[in-house]
Amino acid sequence: MAIKSKRYEEARLEASTNLELYWWVFMRISGVVLVFLLIGHMWMNAVMTDLNRIDYDYVAKRLSQTTWKVYDLLILALGLLHGANGLRYVLDDWIRNPSRRFWTKVVLYSLIAFLFFLGSLQT
């Protein structure tokens, strides 16, 4: 069951396991980190660079640098984990049948793994 508290002390009392509390903390931290990563991404690609200059060569040159690969993979990984965990909360709240919830989560986690694999393919 999802933790509905807004403060850490209340969430610690409400959490059924430490893992659930860690996911609660992760959602808060990853949400803030994602905001700044995405603002930085938009700033570097839409403000500092002329939008008419962004083409295949620009992206290929950018992805040839390790720093940009790590930056983009961090956005991808945090976004997918944050979204998957939020969807896990929704599934726990809405799907009452344990076997149906289990198989729905298997499909969800498989889809997230596939999307991460697909998003991390960089040639």
GISUL-V753200 format. One record per pair of residues at least 6 apart in sequence whose ideal C-beta (glycine too) atoms are under 7 Angstrom apart, sorted by the first residue. I is the first residue (numbers start at 1). J is the second residue. D is the distance in whole Angstrom. If there is no record, write none. Layout:
((I:J:D) (I:J:D))
This chain:
((1:16:7) (1:92:6) (2:89:4) (2:92:6) (2:93:6) (3:11:5) (3:14:5) (3:15:6) (3:20:6) (3:24:5) (5:11:4) (5:14:5) (11:21:6) (11:24:5) (12:21:6) (15:21:4) (15:24:7) (23:85:6) (26:85:7) (27:82:7) (27:85:6) (30:78:5) (30:81:7) (30:82:5) (31:82:6) (33:78:6) (34:78:5) (34:79:6) (34:82:6) (37:74:7) (37:75:5) (38:75:7) (41:75:6) (45:54:7) (62:68:5) (63:69:6) (63:122:5) (69:122:6) (73:120:6) (76:116:7) (76:119:5) (76:120:7) (77:116:7) (80:112:5) (80:115:6) (80:116:6) (84:108:6) (84:112:5) (87:108:6) (88:105:7) (91:101:6) (91:104:6) (91:105:6) (95:101:4) (95:104:6))
